[in-house]
Every structure is written in structure tokens, then in C-alpha cells.
Amino acid sequence: MGRRTFASIGRALPQRQTIVLTRSGWTHPQVLTAPDLNALPLAPDDPRTVFICGGADVYRQALPRCSDLYLTLVKRTVEGDAFFPPFEDQFDLVGELRDTPEFTILHYRNRLLAAAGTRGAPDPPAASALNPRPSDG
């Protein structure tokens, strides 16, 4: 995630390693930092799935590299000045993972990476296992 997104959350995300992208030299004791996506501290054979959690510029930079998108659509109007970038020309809807009165979670797959046979994200957990609490990331 970007530094401003981290600041808005105010803490490292639970039960995962949090990496903050920043070019300012900023540090925090609970997270790793990197100046950009190319410098992420991950080995090429790292088996973990990486999740991108904002902000808008980080999403824009990461979209071409993402095999899958798991988007939460909040069913209310909120004020804001940063938005998720256009993606519909690169991704196909795979399915709806969860639909509640408050939000819907949709799964999209990158059609170019899928056609190239690039390994995608693992199958998502059953919809009933997804945690809807926004504070858990």
C-alpha cells in the first residue's frame, strides 16, 4: 500500500506482512518499505499471493501486473478525491463472491495474463468465509 493509505489506516494490517511504498525515507516499526513496486522485498519464487490495497496511484501502477482483482463495491455514496483507475478493458468478471446490503465483492481476472498462462491468484475462500469487516483490510 502507499504511505498515505497506511496513514489513513494507522497500523499494520493483521495476520499478514505489510509493505508500504514510499520514496520519502519514511519508516514504521511494524512494516517493510520499498520505493516502488519493482523494489518489493520478495524473491522471484516467493509462493505468497500479494494483495494491493491502495491508494489510487499504487493501484494504477499495479494493475498491469495483477492476475486477479477482488473489488469491494460499497453501496453508499462517500466523499473522496482518489478513485480506483479504469480496469474494464483489461479484466473480465469471473463472478460475484458475496453480496450484502452494505457491499458486493466481485472477482475479475486479467484477460492478457490469463491468455499468456500466467499463474493467477488461488481460488478465493467460500463467500461465507470472507470477513466483511473493513477494519480487517
C-alpha positions as CSV (number, residue, x, y, z in Angstrom):
1,M,0.0,0.0,0.0
2,G,1.0,3.6,-0.3
3,R,2.2,5.7,2.6
4,R,-1.0,7.9,2.7
5,T,-3.2,4.8,2.7
6,F,-1.1,3.4,5.6
7,A,-1.5,6.7,7.4
8,S,-5.3,6.6,6.9
9,I,-5.4,3.0,8.4
10,G,-2.9,3.9,11.1
11,R,-1.5,0.5,11.7
12,A,-0.1,-2.6,10.0
13,L,-2.8,-5.0,8.7
14,P,-3.4,-8.0,11.0
15,Q,-2.1,-11.5,10.2
16,R,0.0,-10.5,7.1
17,Q,3.2,-8.8,6.2
18,T,2.5,-5.1,5.3
19,I,4.8,-3.4,2.8
20,V,4.4,0.4,2.4
21,L,5.6,2.0,-0.9
22,T,7.3,5.3,-0.2
23,R,10.1,7.3,-1.7
24,S,10.4,9.7,1.3
25,G,12.5,7.5,3.6
26,W,9.6,7.2,5.9
27,T,9.7,4.1,8.2
28,H,7.4,2.4,10.7
29,P,8.4,-0.4,13.1
30,Q,5.7,-2.8,12.0
31,V,6.1,-2.6,8.3
32,L,8.6,-3.1,5.5
33,T,9.1,-0.3,3.0
34,A,10.0,-0.1,-0.7
35,P,10.4,2.9,-3.0
36,D,8.3,1.3,-5.8
37,L,6.7,-2.0,-7.0
38,N,10.0,-3.1,-8.7
39,A,11.8,-3.0,-5.4
40,L,9.3,-5.1,-3.3
41,P,11.3,-7.3,-0.9
42,L,10.0,-10.6,-2.4
43,A,12.1,-13.3,-4.0
44,P,11.0,-14.3,-7.6
45,D,10.0,-17.8,-6.3
46,D,8.1,-16.5,-3.3
47,P,4.9,-18.6,-3.2
48,R,2.8,-16.0,-1.3
49,T,0.0,-14.1,-3.0
50,V,0.4,-10.3,-3.0
51,F,-2.5,-8.1,-2.3
52,I,-2.5,-4.4,-3.3
53,C,-4.6,-2.2,-1.0
54,G,-4.2,1.3,-2.3
55,G,-4.0,4.2,-2.9
56,A,-5.0,5.3,-6.3
57,D,-1.5,5.7,-7.7
58,V,-0.4,2.3,-6.4
59,Y,-3.5,0.7,-8.0
60,R,-2.7,2.4,-11.3
61,Q,0.9,1.1,-11.2
62,A,0.0,-2.4,-10.2
63,L,-3.0,-3.1,-12.5
64,P,-1.0,-4.4,-15.4
65,R,0.8,-6.9,-13.1
66,C,-2.4,-8.1,-11.3
67,S,-3.7,-11.5,-12.4
68,D,-6.9,-11.1,-10.4
69,L,-8.9,-8.3,-8.8
70,Y,-11.1,-8.7,-5.8
71,L,-13.1,-5.5,-5.7
72,T,-15.4,-4.5,-2.9
73,L,-18.2,-2.2,-4.1
74,V,-19.6,-0.2,-1.2
75,K,-23.3,0.5,-1.6
76,R,-23.3,4.1,-0.4
77,T,-22.1,7.4,-1.6
78,V,-18.9,8.6,0.1
79,E,-16.8,11.8,-0.3
80,G,-13.4,11.4,-1.8
81,D,-10.7,12.7,-4.1
82,A,-9.0,9.4,-5.1
83,F,-10.6,6.7,-7.2
84,F,-9.8,3.2,-8.5
85,P,-8.4,3.5,-12.0
86,P,-10.3,2.2,-15.1
87,F,-9.7,-1.5,-15.5
88,E,-12.6,-2.9,-17.5
89,D,-10.6,-3.0,-20.8
90,Q,-8.1,-5.4,-19.1
91,F,-10.2,-7.6,-16.9
92,D,-13.2,-9.9,-17.2
93,L,-15.7,-10.5,-14.5
94,V,-15.3,-14.1,-13.1
95,G,-18.0,-13.9,-10.5
96,E,-19.7,-12.4,-7.5
97,L,-18.2,-13.7,-4.3
98,R,-20.5,-12.0,-1.8
99,D,-23.5,-9.7,-1.9
100,T,-24.8,-8.0,1.2
101,P,-27.0,-4.9,1.7
102,E,-23.8,-2.9,2.5
103,F,-21.3,-4.2,-0.2
104,T,-20.7,-6.6,-3.0
105,I,-17.3,-8.4,-3.6
106,L,-16.5,-9.1,-7.3
107,H,-13.7,-11.2,-8.7
108,Y,-12.1,-10.2,-12.0
109,R,-9.3,-11.8,-14.0
110,N,-6.7,-10.1,-16.2
111,R,-7.5,-11.4,-19.7
112,L,-4.0,-10.8,-21.1
113,L,-2.2,-12.6,-18.2
114,A,-4.8,-15.4,-18.3
115,A,-4.3,-15.9,-22.1
116,A,-0.5,-16.0,-21.5
117,G,-1.0,-18.7,-18.9
118,T,0.4,-16.6,-16.0
119,R,-0.4,-18.1,-12.7
120,G,-3.3,-16.3,-11.1
121,A,-4.4,-16.0,-7.5
122,P,-5.6,-19.1,-5.8
123,D,-9.2,-19.8,-5.7
124,P,-10.9,-17.5,-3.3
125,P,-12.4,-18.8,0.0
126,A,-16.0,-19.6,0.1
127,A,-18.2,-16.5,0.3
128,S,-19.2,-17.4,3.9
129,A,-15.6,-17.4,5.0
130,L,-14.9,-13.9,3.8
131,N,-14.6,-11.3,6.6
132,P,-16.8,-8.3,5.8
133,R,-15.3,-6.0,8.4
134,P,-13.4,-3.2,6.6
135,S,-11.1,-2.7,9.6
136,D,-9.5,-6.1,8.9
137,G,-8.3,-5.0,5.5
